[in-house]
Amino acid sequence: MSDFNDIMIIFCLVLGDSIDDRFTINISRTEGKKIGHEKISFEVLNIVHFKKLICEYCGYTFKANKLRSWKVSISTKPEDEDDKLTKLQKLAQDVLNVHAEIDIKKQLGGVLLNPDCLIKDIFVEDPPNKHIHIIIEKPGKYWFGINTALLEKLSWQEYLSLRTFCLYFFDTLANLHFLSPSFRLSLSAEGPPLKRARTEEEEPPWTPSPKKQKIMTHGTATLFAGKSIPIGCDSFGEIVNGGCTFLDKTSLISEFIECNSLVSLVVRPRRFGKTINLTMLRDFFSIPIHPDNEDYRRELFVETKISERPDLFDKYFCKYPDCDGETWSNMQATFCKKLAELYEEHEYVYDKLDKYEKLNFDKIHSGILQYGITEDALLDLSKYLKDYHMSKCIVLIDEYDHPLNIAYRYNYYDKACGFFASLFGALLKSNDENLEKALLVGVSRVAKSEHLSGLNNMLVFPMHNQEYADKFGFTEDEVFIILQYYNKSQAEEVKDWYDGYMASNGRVHLYNPWSINKFISTNHLEAHWVDTGGTATIKQLLWHSNEDFRNKTITLFQKGAINVGIMRVIDYNLLSQYANDTLWTLLYYGGYLTMNEKGHLYIPNTEVFTEWKGWLNNRISFNPDTMLEMLLQCNLTKFEKELQIMIMKSLSYFDIPDDSAETNYHMLMVGILSPVQYHNYELSSNGEAGEGCFDVRIVPNTNLSGINTYGVQSIQ
């Protein structure tokens, strides 16, 4: 038993490792466990979360769902003489033996743990010390008795299927020998490449488990009331199977199916439930790897709104190969890795490909950027899946606009724009033969001429449209029933803090889901949402806003509405020409403004108002009377006057000795002007220019696109 009642200690061993390599996962019953950047409470911590912990601990780069976990109880105490320990040691040797039987259930009494199994239910009491409690089984192609971390970094050429596992051949490991009692294989880089056999990774069938939540309804809202609010969990399946509280948004499935558009783009602010909805669509449409898991998937949708449409279930449920693109951050390198993972998930199509297609498949699977091939990776994959399943693909793309937003911020916009225009254009344009439907979600609407070049088959659905109006965000009925279930009586205060978003031209009131969930969890009425994402581009444009923008801001602060035009699309290359229009558009799409029934914009609620105050209280960023702005707008007369006033008020005669007066004044000016470096200007001191020298020089950074420099070439 553990010496700490709060801490559960679980001993784990990766199959194939030595007993001495066992390790512990410690979980707090009161604090839960931090996974990545999110903290998961003990009440909802399940095997899906546990596998992610294993991957973090072991440094695995493949997806956590590739692991299988078995509950065992094997004593490592010498005095116990547990025969299971002997069998486990033999299994570790047999992993590379093609003739050996690997059966953890039969040989070790292991129980395969379903993804939705809760840790608290698996170990009702503290597991005994000096025992192995969990056996981790890696995917077949990683079953090596050598350094897996090293292998994962190497590029591969071919692999051989040996019944239940695969062996990679690495070009940097020529003439490497793998030995076992009954199996020997010699690898030579000079020999002919071996043919790869079909190796579809079959996940075990998962037992369907009835929902643990209680169903409550109010008006148009249906709540599946569970034990806890899922903070930071974006997986529909994990939320349902974890017994968490969730609102029924499954009518999105029928609306997506019945939408006339082949390619749909939905734009909503951050934390408005976009990712959860996409995972729900994936769980409904995608073909499960193991056929028996269709029953498991079906259980996710029992008693939901979509279950009232048997016609759609019969025609669409688990019928489509799924092409799922997730968030990209480090651009090319990270994106190529994501593509490689996507190709690995669908590796079962390999045998159906011709020689040329196999060559391209292998190049993408390597995770290395291949110009001319990577751009067509998603298009090619949609064709492979369609040919294999004899069914067109449904494409789901989350945060489609994120790559260009990052590229603009870090000044490689043009390169990224061309790459993603080719990638998405190839997949979504003139691909009707392989594409059933596509849904893209993001925060802003990027210009078709840029990111989604020539997509005439795409319809865009911003928040003020009627379509999808109540599918993202929480409606008033939904918030009412959540507050009722959790016995929260502050309905009016919650409305003031988090309501105010208008959809469908003012007919639907929406709350920010993240803020409501955080309020339920913390019971604090405060700004929860405003710190959850970057606002670098907005802050940059605020720095260059003009007097008209500031006058309209005063109206907003007086709880008024303003009549400004929202750009149909955002073109990052033209930010400098349309700075004000772009800023209003970004503020609207980002959730910092909303639109009433007249089409006018206003600040939606108290939570967002606090973010506005934070921006405007920063003198350097926005104050129209700052000395920096006077200087950068070439209002030199006013700048000179304000500088004299500041020096007279701030400095004493005794602060500046005569023998160093010029140096001290020089350093003072450099200090005053130094913040321009953070607003896309370069500051230089004591340099040569033309036929003379300057004391201080400010030059617009011409390498950055979209910056309004007020026509100033340089100030010296």
Buried (B, 14 or more C-beta within 10 A) or exposed (E): EBEEEEBBBBBBBBBBBEEEEBBEBEBBBEEBBEBEEBEBBBBBBBBBBBBBBBBBEBEBBBBBBBBBBBBBBBBBEEEEEBEBBEBBEEBBEBBBBBEBEBEBEEBBBBBBBBBBBBBBEBBEEBBEEEBBBBBBBBBBBBBBBEEBEEBEEEBBBBBBBBEEBBBBBBEEBEEBEBEBEEEEBEBEBEEEEBEBEEBEBEBEBBBBBEBBBEEBEBEEBBBBBBBBBBBEBBBBBBBBBBBBBBBBBBBBBBBBBEBEBBBBBBBBBBBBBBBBBBBBBBBBBBBBBBEBBBBBBBBBBEBBBBBEBEEBBEEBBBBBBBBBBBEBEEBBEBBBBBBBBBBBBBBBBBBEBEEEBBEBBBBBBBBBBBEEBBBBBBBBBBBBBBBBBEBBBBBBBBBBBBBBBBBBBEEBBBEBBEBBBBBBBBBBBEBEEBBBBBBBBBBBBBBBEBBBBEBEBBBBBBBBBEBBBBBBBBBBBBBBBBBBBBEBEEBEEBBBBBBBBBBBBBEBBBBBBBBBBBBBBEEEBEBBBBEEEEBEBBBBBBBBBEEEBBEBBEBBEEEEBBEBEBBEBBBBBBBBEBBBBBBBBBBBBBBBBBBBEEBBBBBBBBBBBEBBEBBBEBBBBBBEEBBBBBBBBEBEEBBEEBBEEEEEEEEEEEEBEEEEEEEEBBEBBBEBBEBBEEBBBBBBBEEEEEEEEBBBBBBBBEEBBBBBBEEBEBBB
